[in-house]
Amino acid sequence: MWVKEALQLPVFQYIQETIQKSGLKAYVVGGYVRDYFLGKLSNDIDIVIENPGHHTYEEKPLYGIKFAKIFANFIGAEVNIFENFGTALVKKEDLEIEFVGTRKESYRRDSRKPIVENGSLFDDQLRRDLTINSMSISLNSDDFGLLIDPFNGLEDLKNKIIKTPTDPNVTFCDDPLRMMRAIRFATTLEFTIEKKTYEAIRSNANRIKIISKERIADELNKMIMANKPSIGFKMLFYTGLLEIIFPELYRMQGVEVIEGKAHKDNFFHTLQVLDNLCVYSDNLWLRWAAILHDIAKPLTKKFNPQHGWTFHGHEDKGAQMVPQIFKKLRLPLNEKMKFVQKMVKLHLRPIALVDEEVTDSAIRRLIVDAGEDLEQLLKLCRADITTRDSNKLEKYLKNYDNVEKRIHEVIEADNLRNWQPPITGEMIMEYFQLKPSPVVGEIKNAIRNAILDGVIPNNYSAAFDYMKTIGQLILNKNYNP
């Protein structure tokens, strides 16, 4: 099969010129080929250079690196060489082109680091994780544009099937990260994993323990960014991988019944919330907040004969767990983590405002506590409305529409968007001739509460006058008990 139309980018013409200069053979392989048949344009291009002969890397030069140097010099670009991996990277405008020599690999039981030898193009395609990623297209003048597909990857792509080029037990035992990749591709492409391949993931799940947390987190993040991430999380659950890589989420599954009263399955509820959120947002960290919003429910679950099941304080406990989970999964411990923590802590607050008797004061406090993340929080809470009863769902969503309307009305009326109190601690210290102390915070907090409770208007003049009065009362209380 010829697919010359896949090679219209100028970079492929430059590679042809390099082939003539080097006397080597080159092929585009992997994701670029797969994405072409999916109707996508990939900016990451993997080029394999066929090694003449069957020599080990120690006996012969690394032909991928040699080719990359000639190519980079030809187009006037810099080349980044990674000797340990036998690869070289050249960046051209918005393209990243990686070069490597064709090779074959073997593995030790206790490591995913392969023993690498030079090999044929067939050897190189055989070592790849999935059939849909093993297709290549020739860039050589005698067969330019020829699709080389020894494992029927194109057929699997058309049939929406995920499977490995060789025995999946060998593939996954050799490099257990490939199990995560198989599930990730099945999720992002919404494909089905072939039965034999799926069973091999279940059989080899325990091997995932030798993979670094960073690599696992990278695959999780890509899966979370799918249109329907629940597909992947269910496969992780049923194959046994989830219990190993993310036990906190795994433990949410299950329903307990006491005196005929059952609570919902919090694991599957969480997956529904995550899928719901994907309709409203492509923010990775808000999606993580959806995953973790009820993470503490197993730890806070209690049964009360009168009220049934309760999970009091799960939002606070969950927020406390976020840094621990991020650290264990090697996710960033920065503002992104703090954002997720904030969303978990506040996720019940908007729903509580559905009650018509809720005061403007409660709404003001939510607006101030959420700050610039209010809109993200509202999206998360909308996604958290789940029920199988379509009539109830419609009613709940309509009530929530009214909540959002009230929140935005209060924002506009009280000028509270990204609000900060008009009186600072420095102003308080200067007026009362105080040094930094708890009493300064007490005065500042009293002013904040007065504004949020509607006692005084949200402006500097009113706040300053109130500061003089309340500040003196607080000082009298603290220094004249």
N, C-alpha and C positions, 0 to 999 in steps of 0.2 A: 504494500500500500504506500502511495506517495502523498506526502503532505507538505509540499514546498511552500504553500501559503502560510504555514506556521513559522516560516523563516524569513519574514519580510523585514524584520528589524535590521538596520545597518550593521549592528554588531556582528551578525552572522556572516556578512560579507567580509568584515575585517578578520573574522576567524578563518574564513576560507583562504584569505591572503596569507595568514600565519601558517596554515597547513602547508602551503606551497613553500614557504621559507624554511619550515622546520623539517619537512619530510615525514611528519607524524600524522596519525589519523585522529579525528575528533568527532564527538557526538554530544548533542544536547540530551539530557536525561532527567528523569524525575519530575519534580513539581511543575516545571515550565510546560512539559509535554502534557501532563495530566490536565493542567489548567487550560491549555489550548483546546482540548477536546470538551472541556466543560464550558467553553465560551468565555473564559476569563483571560486577562492579560496579566502575566506575572512579571514583577520587576527583579525577581531572583532567578538567575539562570545558572544551572549546574552543567559544566562541560567536563566530560571524561575524555582523557587522551589515552588511546590504546597503546599499551606498552609492547614493543617488539620483543619477542622471545619470552622466556618463562623464568626470569631471574628474580631473586629476592631483592627487596629494597636495599639491602646492605651491599649487594654486588653491582647494582646498576643505578644510574641517576634517577631522580624522581621526575618522570617525564611530564607530569602535570605542572610542576613548578617550572621546569625548563620551558614548556610551551607558554605558560603565563608570562614569563619574562619577555619572551619574543613578542607576544601579543601586546603587552603593556608598552613596550618600547615603540612598537609600530604605530599605536594610536596616541602616544604621548601621555600616558597615564601612569600613576604610581601603582606598584604592586605590593601587597602585604603577604609575606610568606610565613607559613606555619609548618616548619620542618617536621615537628613531631607527628603531625597528622598527614604530611605529604600533600598539603593543599596550598593554594595561593588564591588571593582575592583581589580582583581589579574592579574599581568603581568607575563607571562611565555615565556621567549625567545622573539620572535617577535609577540606573541599573546597577546591580551587584552581581558580578560574574565570578563564580568560583570554579577553579580548575583542579582536577585531581587525576592521577593515572588510574587506569583500570586495575582492579585488584581483587584478590580473593581473601577471605578472612576465616580464621578459626578462633575458638574461644576456650578459655579455662573456666571451670565450673564456678570459681569464686570471684570472677571479674567480668565486667562487660567490655573491658578493653581488649580489642582483638589482636591476635597475632596476624600481621598483614604481610602478604606477598603480592608481587606483581601477578596479574592474571589477564585473561582474555576479556573481551566485552561481555561475553556470556557469563563469565565468573562474576563480573561486576554487577550485572543485572540480577543474578541469582542471589547475591548477598543483601539485596534491598528488602525493606520491610514488607511492602505490599505489592501486589501485582499492578495496581493502578499507578504505583510510583516507580515501576521498573521499566517502563517503556522508554525507548530512545529514538532519536531521529539523526540520521547521518548528515554530517556537514562536509563530507568529502566529495570532490568533484565527480568521481565516477558513479556515485549513487546519492547525490545531494537530494535531501528531502525524503529519503526512504525511511518508513517507520519500521523499527526493529522491535518486535513484541513477542518474545519467545514464550511468555507465560500468560498470554491472552488477557493482558491488562485492559485493552480497549473493550473487549467483550464484557469484562467485569464492570467497567465504567458504565457501559450502556445498560447493564442489568442491575446496576446499583448494588454491587456486591463487594464486600471487603474480605480479602483472603491473602494468604502469603504465597510467594513464588515457590517455596519448598515446604517441607514438613513443618507445620506451625509449632509443634513442640520443640523442634530444634531452633527455629527462628526466635521464639520467645524465651527459651532457656538460655540461648546465647546472649541475647540483648533484651532483658525484660522491659526496657522502656518502650519497646515495640508494642507491648500490650496496651499501654496508655495511648500510643499513637493510633493503633487500630480503632480503639474506642473513640478517640478524638475525631478521626476522619469519619467514622460512622455517624457521629453526632453532627459535625459541621456540614457534611454532605447529605445527611439524612439517608444513609445507606444501611443495608443489613449486613451483619457479620455472618459469613458462611458458618454453618454448624460446626464443622471440624475445627475451624479457627477459633470459634467462640469457646468450644470445649477445651481447647488447648490453653486459652487464657485462664479458665477456671483451674485447670490442672497445674499451671505454673504460677498462679497468683503470688505465692509466697516468695518467689524470686524477685519480686519488686523491691524487697528490702535492701538489695545491693545498689539500688539506684539513688542518686543524690536527691535530696529534697528540692533543690533548685530546679532540676530537670523535671521532676514531677509537677512542681508548681507551674512551670512554663506550659506543660500540657494541660493542666487544669484550667489555667487562664484562657487558653485558646478554646477549650471546650465551653467554658462559661460564656464566651462571646458568640456562641452559636445562636441561631434563631430560636432553638428549643433545647436548652441545655439539659433538661430533665432526661432526655434520651440517653445521654452519656452517664449521668449519675445513677440511673437505674441499672445500666450495664455494669458500672463499677460496683454497685451494691450486689447484684446477683452473681457476679463472677468472683466475689470475695476480695476484690482489690480495695474497696472503700473501707472495709474494716481495718485494713493494714495502714493505708495512707491517711485516713481521716476518720479515726474512731469516734470522735465527738459527734460527727454528723451521722455515722452509722448507728449509734446508740439511740438516735431519735426515732428509729423505726419501731413499730409495734403498737398494739392497743391493749390496755389493761381494763378489765371489767370487774367492778365490785358492786354488789347489791343491784345488779342489772344496769348499772351506769357505766358507760364507756367514754373515754376521751378520744379525740380524733387522732389519727396517725400523724404525728408531727413531722415525720420525715417526708411523707408524700405531700402533706400540706406545704412544706417548705419548697418542694420542687414545683408545685403549682404556683406559689407566689413568685418564684424565680421566673418561670415561663411567662406569667402575667406581666412582670416588670419589663421583660424583653420587648414587649409591645410599646412601652413608653420610653425606654431609655437604653442606650448602648454604653452607658458609663460602667466600666468594669468594676469599680469599687462600690458603686451602688448595688450592682448585682451580687457582690460579695456580702453586702449588708443584708440582702434578701436571704442568702444562704445561712447567715449567722443570726438573723433576727430572733429566732426562737431556740437558739442553741442550748440555752440553760434550762429549758423546760424539763428534761429528765432529772435535773438536779433540784428542781423546785417543786416537783409534782407531789401533791398531797390529796388525800380523799377525805371529804367531809360528808357525813351522812345526810346533812341538810342541804348543802350546796353542791354536792358532787365533787368533781375534780377541779382543783385550783393549781395555778402556777404563779403564785404571788411573788413579785420581785424578780421574775425571770429576765426582765429587761435590764435591771441593774446588774444582776449576776452575769448575764450575757455580755454586757459591756466590759465587765472585769475580765472575762475570758478572751476577748478579742486579741489583746496583745500576746497572750500565751499561744494562741492558735497561730497568729501571724508569725511569731518567732519560730514555732515548730515547723511550719510549712515553708519557712524561708521567704515569706512575703515581706514587703518593705515596712520597716518600723518607723514610718515618718508621718507626714500629714495625711497620707492615704489611709494609713491604719487608724489615725485619730478620727478621720471622717467616718469610717465604718463603725468605729466605737460609738460615735455620736449618734449615728442613725439607729443603731441597735438600742441605745439607751432611750431614745425619744420615740420609738416606733409605735408605742401605744397611745401617745398623747393626742394626735389628731382624731383617732377613732373615738376617744373619750368625749370629744366635743360634739358628737352627734346629738346628745341630749339637748333639747330646746332650752332647758333652764340654765345651760352653761353661760357664765357671765363673760362680758367683754374682757374682764381682768384675766380670766384663764386663757383667753385667746391671745391677749397681749403677751402673756408670759411665754406661751409657745412660740410666738413670732420672735421674741427676743432670744429665747434659748436656742432656737434653730438658726437664727441669724441668716447669713448668706446661703445656707443650705436648706432653707425652708422648702423651696420648690422640689428639691430632690427627696426630701422627707415625705412630702405629699404624694409623690409618685410611688414611693415604697409602700405607703399606707393604703393607697388605692389598690395596689397589687395584692395586698394582704387580705383583701375582702374575697373570701372563697366560700362557695357552697354549691352543692350539686342541684339544689332547688333553684331553677331559673327565675321563678317569681320572687323568691327571697333575694336573690342576687340583684335583680333589677331594683328592688326596694332599697337595699343597702347602698347600692351605687348612687341612687337618686339622693338619699340622705347625705351621702358623702359629698355630692355635688354642692349641696346647700352649705356644708361645713366649709368647703373651699371658698365659696362665695362670701361667707361671713368673715373668714380670715382676711380675704383681700379687701373687704370693706373696712375692716379695722385698720389695716395697714395704711390705706389711703386717708382715712379720717384722722389717724393719730400720728402719721408720719413716722412709722416705726421700722421701715425697711432698713436693715443693717444698723439698727439703733444702738447708740451708746449714750449713757446718761450725760446730760449737759453739764453736770458738776463732777469734776475729777478729784481724785485724792489730793493732788497738789493744791487745788483751790481750797479744800477744806483745811489742810495743814497751814496754809498761808493765813487764812482768815482767823483761825482759832489759835495760831502760834503753837502748833503741835508738831511733834516729831512722828515719824512713821510708827504706828501702833495699831492694835486691834480696834481701838475706839474710832479711828479714822474710817476703817472698813465698815463699822457699825453705822456711822453717820451716812456714808455713801450708800449703803444697802437700804437704809430707811428712805432716802430720797428716791432710789430706784423703785422701791415698792409703792411709794406714794404716787408716782407717775403711772405705774402699771395698774394700780388699783383705781385710777381715775380720781384720786384725791386732789391732785394738782395737774395743771396742763403740762404738756411735754414741751417746755421752752425754758431758756436760761433764766429769765427774770423770775418766773414762778418758782423754779427749782432753787435759785439762790436765796430768795426770801424764806422758803421752807427750810433750807439748810441752816439759816441763822436761828430759827426757832427750835427745830428738832435737835440741832447740834448742841444747843445750850442745855436742853433737857437731858440729852444723853451724857453730856459732860458732868452735869450735876449728879446724875445717877451713879456714874462711875467714880467720881472723885469726892462725892459727899454721900456715901451710902448711909 
